[in-house]
Structures are given as structure tokens and as C-alpha cells.
Amino acid sequence: MRRTTRTLLGLAAATAVIAAGAPVLATSASAATVTASTTAASDYDYWGYDYSKYYDDSRAKAKGRVWVDGFDRVHVEGRLYDKYSPSRLCGYVQVKFENADGDETYYWAKKCGSSGYQPFHFRQDDVDNVQVRVCYWDNNQAKRKLCGKWDYVYEVDGGDEDDE
């Protein structure tokens, strides 16, 4: 769900409350609590699983969520898994934040071994899009390899709509 869609959903909910009138607001505190928690949960966009390319029968994978906080910082968090790969390879996730000027900032997390997952959480100000890709990290050669495709997990809508 893109930022414009979330905004439209929020406006629709606010319009419904206004249309219903003040008596609805005074009916029940628990009803207001349910509405507030539902609205907050819908502010997250979930992404994944994203995968590396195969190495034999194994692939690294990652999944997570993205959101914008009250200070317009974009957050990306998730879990990185590395199952059944040889010991020289580790799961590796890259997160790329880009602004309107084309400036890019990269973050990464690495997970070695099959047990569990590696959590990650990155945030950045002044962001117009965020991309994620999953690779393997080769410990012997100290470099990325077998990378999957970049996946756009967040984009700011351009606002190029015609004004009439």
C-alpha cells in the first residue's frame, strides 16, 4: 500500500467519523480504542519474502515491514534467514534509501548459519524510495554474490495529478 492510499484511507475514516456526528464519539471509549489500534496497524506495509539466487538447494531470504514515523523518517525492519548454505556463505540483506536528488544510503545485515534469524532495523530521513535485495556474503572472498533482484518496498507518490 502506497502513502497516497494510506492517506486516502485515513481521510475516509475521518470523514466517516465526522459524518456520524459527535454522539458517536461519546458512545464508548473501548470503541475508540479499537479504531485507533486498527488505524495504527494499517500504517505498516509488509514486504517479502525476498530471496537470493540459489546456491545448490539453499537460498537466503528476508521479510519485514516499512513505515513512516511522526517525524517523516522511513523505517525498514525485518528478519534475515540463512538456511542450509555452506559455512563460507552467509545470508546478506541490503537496504537502499534514495531521496529526490538521487542521493543513496545503504545499510546491510548479515546472518551466518541455519539456526534462527538476524533481525534488522534501519531508518533514514528525506527518503523518496526504499529498495531491498537479498544476497549471500562469501566469507572467503569478502564480497556479495548470488544477489536477488532489488524490490521497491516504499515509494513516495509523485503527485503529478492534473489540477482542474
C-alpha positions in Angstrom: 0.0 0.0 0.0 1.5 3.3 -1.0 1.5 6.5 1.0 -1.4 8.1 -1.1 -3.6 5.0 -0.5 -2.9 5.2 3.2 -3.7 8.9 3.2 -7.0 8.3 1.4 -8.0 5.5 3.8 -7.2 7.8 6.7 -9.3 10.6 5.2 -12.2 8.2 4.5 -12.1 7.1 8.2 -12.0 10.7 9.4 -14.9 11.6 7.1 -17.0 8.7 8.4 -16.5 9.9 12.0 -17.4 13.5 11.1 -20.4 12.4 9.1 -21.6 10.2 12.0 -21.5 13.2 14.3 -20.4 13.9 17.9 -22.8 11.4 19.6 -20.8 8.5 18.0 -17.6 9.8 19.5 -19.1 9.9 23.0 -20.6 6.4 22.9 -17.7 4.2 24.1 -14.1 4.5 25.0 -13.4 0.9 24.0 -14.8 1.5 20.5 -12.4 4.4 20.1 -9.5 2.3 21.3 -10.3 -0.5 18.7 -10.5 2.1 15.9 -7.2 3.7 16.9 -5.3 0.4 17.1 -6.7 -0.7 13.8 -5.6 2.5 12.1 -2.1 2.3 13.6 -1.7 -1.2 12.4 -2.6 -0.3 8.8 0.3 2.2 8.7 2.7 -0.7 8.2 3.5 -2.0 4.7 4.7 -5.6 4.8 7.2 -6.9 2.2 8.8 -10.2 1.5 9.8 -12.8 1.3 12.7 -11.6 -0.9 15.3 -14.2 -1.9 18.8 -14.5 -3.0 19.7 -16.6 -6.0 20.0 -20.4 -5.4 23.3 -22.0 -4.2 22.7 -25.7 -4.6 19.4 -26.2 -2.8 19.6 -23.2 -0.5 18.6 -19.6 -0.6 18.8 -16.7 1.8 15.6 -14.9 2.4 14.2 -11.8 4.2 10.8 -10.3 5.1 9.7 -7.3 7.1 7.7 -4.1 7.2 8.2 -0.4 6.3 6.6 2.6 7.8 6.9 6.4 8.3 7.0 7.8 11.8 5.7 11.1 13.1 8.9 12.8 12.1 8.8 11.7 8.5 11.6 9.2 9.0 11.2 6.0 6.9 11.8 2.8 8.9 12.6 -0.6 7.4 12.8 -3.6 9.7 12.8 -7.3 9.1 14.3 -10.7 9.6 17.0 -12.3 7.6 17.3 -16.1 7.3 20.1 -18.3 6.0 19.2 -22.0 5.8 21.2 -24.9 4.6 24.0 -22.9 3.0 27.7 -23.9 3.3 29.6 -22.3 6.2 31.5 -20.0 3.9 28.2 -18.3 2.8 26.1 -16.1 5.0 22.7 -14.6 4.2 23.0 -10.9 3.5 20.3 -8.2 3.0 20.9 -4.7 1.6 18.5 -1.8 2.1 18.9 1.2 -0.1 17.3 4.6 0.8 17.1 7.2 -2.0 16.0 10.8 -2.0 14.6 13.0 -4.8 18.1 14.3 -5.6 19.3 10.8 -6.3 21.4 10.5 -3.1 21.6 6.9 -1.9 22.3 5.5 1.5 22.9 1.8 2.0 22.6 -0.4 5.1 23.1 -4.1 5.5 22.7 -7.1 7.8 24.3 -10.5 7.7 23.2 -13.9 9.1 25.5 -16.9 9.2 24.2 -20.4 10.0 20.9 -22.1 9.8 19.6 -21.5 13.4 17.1 -18.7 13.8 17.2 -15.3 12.1 19.0 -12.0 12.2 16.7 -9.0 13.0 17.5 -5.6 11.4 16.0 -2.1 11.7 17.2 0.9 9.7 15.8 4.4 9.4 16.5 7.4 7.3 15.2 11.0 6.8 14.4 12.6 3.5 13.5 9.4 1.6 11.6 9.1 -1.6 12.1 5.3 -2.2 13.5 2.3 -0.4 14.7 -0.9 -2.1 15.7 -4.2 -0.6 17.6 -7.1 -2.0 18.9 -10.4 -0.6 22.3 -11.9 -1.4 24.9 -14.2 0.0 28.1 -12.9 1.6 31.1 -15.1 0.7 33.4 -15.0 3.8 36.3 -16.5 1.8 36.2 -13.7 -0.9 34.7 -11.0 1.4 32.1 -10.0 -1.2 28.4 -10.2 -2.1 27.3 -12.9 -4.5 24.2 -14.6 -5.8 22.0 -11.5 -5.3 18.3 -11.4 -6.0 16.5 -8.5 -7.6 16.0 -5.2 -6.0 12.5 -4.9 -4.6 10.9 -1.5 -4.1 9.3 -1.7 -0.6 8.5 2.1 -0.3 7.9 4.9 -2.8 6.6 8.4 -2.4 3.8 9.1 -4.8 4.9 11.8 -7.3 1.7 14.0 -7.0 1.7 14.6 -10.8 -2.1 14.7 -11.0 -3.7 17.4 -13.1 -5.3 20.2 -11.2 -8.6 21.3 -12.6 
